[in-house]
């Protein structure tokens, strides 16, 4: 991103709710949240990530989504996605402005309890497309393909940013599920003037009854390379209270640590917060209240 959200993190360079069914093939779901970040400077933000899908049971369908983080200084990171979906025997083709597969097929949870911190770390582990699309201030046209064969899910996509720079981003995903464990590999290639940007990620995530653990290695290359390793774990102290720990080990830079907790109610309301520490650097604390549906 060209515009930093958090200066303390820019200098370094929960999982979505189950979808609701409305009948007639229509599903919807998402999350909205108000968060406060005790950073430098302090920030209030409204975060939203909502979407809906419709499948006719035949060939035609559609997907639509909106994700945004609106800051109290008037700046925002907003994407609008909408695409016609063609369901065939060979998989699903989404045409229009489809949401990137690296978002819809996300395996690892977002980093920390702050959406803003998670966004700022996107330059280390992606996905690239939503970050660049937010700068475009419009709908990003593209095409995606996704198919599932047994335990294997795979797909690819292309997104074109019409911001005058002619930026094209290719993406690919592959997942293999073995019970509660998912192995995954993703890749993005940003075709720009000058050195192309490439981001590869490989990892595994284990989703057990009361705990989750995951690890992902990311390799980013443009003019120089940058590797990072993310380690994640969470534990359900009680069904409504989850404690999470996150570490990102960054090559030739300072590592980032996060500890957070989330308390959820049966009606979808939740409260979460935590702290993020940059090695030999500042600490940032966040707290938020939101609603999942």
C-alpha positions in Angstrom: 0.0 0.0 0.0 1.2 3.5 -0.7 -0.7 5.0 2.3 0.3 3.6 5.6 -2.4 2.8 8.2 -0.1 2.6 11.2 3.2 4.4 11.1 4.8 2.2 13.7 4.2 -0.9 11.6 4.7 0.8 8.2 8.2 1.7 9.3 9.0 -2.0 9.6 9.0 -2.8 6.2 -11.5 -14.2 13.6 -12.3 -16.2 11.3 -15.6 -15.1 9.5 -18.9 -16.3 10.9 -20.7 -19.2 9.3 -22.9 -18.0 6.4 -26.6 -17.7 7.0 -29.1 -19.2 4.6 -32.0 -17.1 3.3 -33.5 -19.8 1.0 -33.7 -20.1 -2.8 -29.9 -20.7 -2.9 -29.0 -17.4 -1.2 -26.5 -17.3 1.6 -25.0 -14.3 3.4 -22.7 -13.6 6.3 -20.0 -11.3 7.7 -18.7 -9.2 10.5 -18.7 -5.6 11.5 -16.6 -4.1 14.3 -15.6 -0.9 16.0 -12.0 -1.0 17.1 -9.7 1.4 19.0 -5.9 1.1 18.5 -3.6 2.6 21.1 -0.8 3.3 18.7 1.2 6.3 17.6 -1.1 8.0 16.6 -4.1 6.6 18.3 -6.8 5.4 15.9 -10.5 4.6 15.9 -11.7 2.5 13.0 -14.9 0.9 11.7 -14.2 -2.5 10.1 -16.6 -4.4 7.9 -16.5 -7.6 5.9 -19.8 -8.8 4.5 -20.8 -10.8 1.6 -23.6 -12.8 -0.1 -23.8 -15.6 -2.6 -26.5 -17.1 -4.8 -26.5 -20.4 -6.6 -29.5 -21.3 -8.8 -28.7 -25.0 -8.7 -27.9 -24.8 -12.4 -25.4 -22.8 -14.4 -25.9 -19.2 -13.1 -25.1 -17.6 -9.8 -23.4 -14.6 -8.3 -21.1 -13.5 -5.5 -20.9 -10.0 -3.9 -18.9 -8.7 -1.0 -17.7 -5.5 0.7 -14.6 -5.2 3.0 -13.6 -1.9 4.5 -11.6 -0.3 7.3 -12.7 3.3 7.8 -10.4 5.4 10.0 -11.4 8.4 12.1 -9.0 10.7 10.1 -11.3 10.1 7.0 -9.0 7.7 5.2 -10.2 4.2 4.4 -9.2 0.9 2.8 -12.3 -0.3 0.9 -13.0 -3.0 -1.7 -16.2 -3.8 -3.5 -16.4 -7.3 -5.2 -19.2 -8.5 -7.4 -19.2 -11.3 -10.0 -21.3 -13.5 -12.1 -20.6 -17.2 -11.3 -20.8 -20.0 -13.8 -21.1 -23.4 -12.2 -19.9 -26.2 -14.5 -18.9 -29.8 -14.1 -15.3 -28.6 -14.3 -15.6 -26.0 -11.5 -16.8 -22.5 -10.9 -15.8 -19.5 -13.1 -16.4 -16.0 -11.6 -16.5 -13.1 -14.1 -16.7 -9.4 -13.3 -15.0 -8.2 -10.2 -14.5 -11.4 -8.2 -13.0 -11.4 -4.7 -9.5 -12.9 -4.8 -9.3 -16.6 -4.1 -6.6 -15.9 -1.5 -9.3 -14.1 0.5 -12.2 -16.5 -0.1 -10.0 -19.6 0.4 -8.1 -18.2 3.4 -6.9 -21.0 5.7 -4.9 -19.1 8.4 -6.8 -16.7 10.6 -6.1 -13.0 10.4 -3.1 -11.8 12.4 -4.0 -10.4 15.9 -7.3 -9.0 17.0 -6.8 -5.8 15.1 -8.0 -5.6 11.5 -5.6 -2.6 10.9 -2.6 -4.5 12.1 -3.5 -7.5 9.9 -3.8 -5.2 6.9 -0.4 -3.5 7.5 1.3 -6.9 7.6 -0.1 -7.8 4.2 3.2 -6.8 2.5 4.8 -9.7 4.3 2.3 -12.5 3.6 -0.4 -11.1 1.2 -2.8 -11.2 -0.3 -1.5 -8.4 -2.6 -4.7 -7.8 -4.6 -7.0 -6.4 -1.9 -4.3 -4.0 -0.8 -3.7 -2.7 -4.3 -7.4 -2.7 -5.2 -8.1 -0.4 -2.2 -5.8 2.2 -3.7 -7.7 1.9 -7.0 -10.8 3.3 -5.4 -13.0 1.3 -7.7 -14.2 -2.1 -8.7 -11.3 -4.3 -9.8 -12.2 -6.4 -12.9 -11.0 -9.9 -13.1 -11.7 -13.6 -13.5 -11.3 -16.5 -11.1 -11.6 -20.3 -11.4 -12.1 -22.7 -8.5 -12.7 -26.5 -8.4 -12.8 -29.2 -5.7 -11.9 -32.8 -6.4 -12.2 -35.0 -3.2 -9.9 -33.5 -0.6 -8.1 -31.3 -3.1 -9.2 -27.7 -3.8 -7.4 -25.6 -6.5 -7.9 -22.5 -8.5 -6.4 -19.5 -10.2 -7.4 -15.9 -11.0 -6.4 -12.7 -12.7 -7.2 -9.1 -11.5 -6.6 -5.9 -13.4 -6.3 -2.6 -11.6 -7.5 0.3 -13.9 -5.8 3.0 -11.9 -3.6 4.2 -14.8 -0.6 2.0 -14.0 -2.0 -1.1 -15.8 -1.3 -3.4 -12.9 -2.2 -7.0 -13.4 -2.1 -9.6 -10.6 -2.2 -13.4 -11.1 -3.0 -15.7 -8.3 -3.2 -19.4 -7.6 -4.3 -21.5 -4.7 -4.1 -25.2 -3.7 -5.4 -26.9 -0.6 -5.4 -30.5 0.6 -7.7 -31.4 3.6 -6.9 -34.5 5.7 -9.4 -34.5 8.5 -8.9 -31.5 10.7 -5.6 -30.6 9.0 -5.3 -28.4 5.9 -2.1 -28.1 3.8 -2.0 -25.1 1.5 0.1 -23.3 -1.0 -0.7 -19.9 -2.6 1.1 -17.6 -5.1 0.7 -14.1 -6.5 2.5 -12.4 -9.3 2.0 -8.6 -9.8 2.9 -7.7 -13.4 4.1 -4.1 -13.2 6.6 -1.8 -14.8 10.0 -2.6 -13.4 10.7 -5.7 -11.3 7.6 -7.9 -10.9 6.4 -8.7 -7.4 6.0 -12.3 -6.5 4.6 -13.7 -3.2 4.6 -17.4 -2.5 3.2 -19.0 0.7 3.1 -22.6 2.0 1.7 -23.8 5.3 -0.5 -26.0 7.3 -3.4 -25.5 9.7 -4.9 -27.9 12.2 -8.4 -27.2 13.5 -9.1 -29.3 16.7 -12.1 -29.2 19.0 -10.6 -26.7 21.6 -7.4 -25.6 19.9 -6.0 -24.5 16.6 -2.3 -24.4 15.4 -0.8 -23.3 12.2 2.4 -22.3 10.5 3.0 -20.6 7.2 6.2 -19.7 5.3 6.1 -16.7 2.9 8.6 -15.6 0.3 8.3 -12.2 -1.2 10.5 -11.1 -4.1 10.6 -7.8 -6.1 13.9 -6.2 -6.4 15.1 -7.9 -3.2 13.8 -11.0 -1.4 12.2 -11.1 2.0 11.2 -14.3 3.9 8.9 -14.6 6.9 7.6 -17.4 9.0 4.3 -17.2 10.9 3.4 -19.4 13.9 -0.2 -19.3 15.2 -2.0 -21.0 18.1 -5.4 -20.6 19.8 -7.1 -22.3 22.8 -10.8 -22.2 23.8 -10.6 -21.6 27.6 -14.4 -22.0 27.6 -16.7 -22.2 24.6 -17.2 -18.4 24.6 -13.6 -17.4 25.4 -10.6 -17.9 23.0 -7.0 -16.9 23.6 -4.7 -16.5 20.6 -1.0 -16.2 20.1 0.8 -15.1 16.9 4.4 -14.6 15.9 5.8 -13.4 12.6 9.6 -14.0 12.3 10.9 -11.7 9.6 14.2 -12.2 7.7 16.7 -9.3 8.3 14.2 -7.3 10.3 12.4 -7.2 13.6 10.0 -10.0 14.6 6.4 -9.3 15.5 4.5 -10.8 18.4 0.8 -10.7 19.3 -1.4 -12.0 22.1 -5.1 -11.5 22.0 -8.4 -12.8 23.4 -12.0 -12.9 22.1 -15.3 -13.3 24.0 -18.4 -14.1 22.0 -22.1 -14.3 22.8 -24.6 -16.7 21.2 -26.4 -13.8 19.5 -23.3 -12.9 17.5 -21.9 -10.0 19.6 -18.3 -10.2 20.6 -15.6 -8.3 22.3 -11.9 -8.8 21.6 -8.6 -7.1 22.2 -4.9 -7.7 22.6 -1.4 -6.4 22.2 1.2 -6.5 19.5 4.9 -6.0 20.1 7.6 -5.3 17.6 11.0 -6.7 18.6 13.1 -3.9 20.2 10.3 -1.5 19.1 6.9 -0.1 20.2 3.9 -1.9 21.7 0.4 -1.5 20.3 -2.8 -2.4 22.1 -6.3 -2.7 20.6 -9.8 -3.4 21.8 -13.0 -3.8 19.8 -16.6 -4.7 19.9 -18.4 -6.2 16.9 -21.2 -8.5 15.5 -20.9 -11.6 13.5 -23.8 -12.9 11.4 
